[in-house]
Amino acid sequence: MKKIKVILKKSPIKKIKKHKRTLKALGLLKIGKSRVFPDNKSVRGMIDQVSYLVEVQELEKDETK
């Protein structure tokens, strides 16, 4: 299964409350922090909502270790 790496690039201060909660659910609380997720519809939907705050990188199988 493909994986994606999500990195928080901009501060959520003064942003929409729903978007702040989405970032918290993704586990992205500080600028520069990153998380690896499976590439599925639910995660992509959350990322699309906060796409102006994050950077997404697609990973190969061997990069997730």
Contacts in CASP RR format, 6 or more apart in sequence:
PFRMAT RR
TARGET T0000
AUTHOR 0000-0000-0000
METHOD contacts of the structure
MODEL  1
MKKIKVILKKSPIKKIKKHKRTLKALGLLKIGKSRVFPDNKSVRGMIDQV
SYLVEVQELEKDETK
1 38 0 8 1.000
1 39 0 8 1.000
2 38 0 8 1.000
2 39 0 8 1.000
2 58 0 8 1.000
2 59 0 8 1.000
3 36 0 8 1.000
3 37 0 8 1.000
3 38 0 8 1.000
3 39 0 8 1.000
3 58 0 8 1.000
3 59 0 8 1.000
3 61 0 8 1.000
3 63 0 8 1.000
3 64 0 8 1.000
4 36 0 8 1.000
4 37 0 8 1.000
4 38 0 8 1.000
4 39 0 8 1.000
4 43 0 8 1.000
4 47 0 8 1.000
4 56 0 8 1.000
4 57 0 8 1.000
4 58 0 8 1.000
4 59 0 8 1.000
5 34 0 8 1.000
5 35 0 8 1.000
5 36 0 8 1.000
5 56 0 8 1.000
5 57 0 8 1.000
5 58 0 8 1.000
5 59 0 8 1.000
6 26 0 8 1.000
6 28 0 8 1.000
6 34 0 8 1.000
6 35 0 8 1.000
6 36 0 8 1.000
6 37 0 8 1.000
6 47 0 8 1.000
6 54 0 8 1.000
6 55 0 8 1.000
6 56 0 8 1.000
7 28 0 8 1.000
7 32 0 8 1.000
7 33 0 8 1.000
7 34 0 8 1.000
7 54 0 8 1.000
7 55 0 8 1.000
7 56 0 8 1.000
7 57 0 8 1.000
8 23 0 8 1.000
8 28 0 8 1.000
8 29 0 8 1.000
8 30 0 8 1.000
8 31 0 8 1.000
8 32 0 8 1.000
8 33 0 8 1.000
8 34 0 8 1.000
8 53 0 8 1.000
8 54 0 8 1.000
9 31 0 8 1.000
9 32 0 8 1.000
9 53 0 8 1.000
9 54 0 8 1.000
9 55 0 8 1.000
10 31 0 8 1.000
10 52 0 8 1.000
10 53 0 8 1.000
10 54 0 8 1.000
11 31 0 8 1.000
11 53 0 8 1.000
12 19 0 8 1.000
12 20 0 8 1.000
12 23 0 8 1.000
12 53 0 8 1.000
15 53 0 8 1.000
18 49 0 8 1.000
19 49 0 8 1.000
19 50 0 8 1.000
19 53 0 8 1.000
22 46 0 8 1.000
22 49 0 8 1.000
22 50 0 8 1.000
23 29 0 8 1.000
23 50 0 8 1.000
23 53 0 8 1.000
23 54 0 8 1.000
25 46 0 8 1.000
26 35 0 8 1.000
26 37 0 8 1.000
26 46 0 8 1.000
26 47 0 8 1.000
26 50 0 8 1.000
27 33 0 8 1.000
27 35 0 8 1.000
28 34 0 8 1.000
28 35 0 8 1.000
28 54 0 8 1.000
36 59 0 8 1.000
36 64 0 8 1.000
37 43 0 8 1.000
39 58 0 8 1.000
47 54 0 8 1.000
47 56 0 8 1.000
END
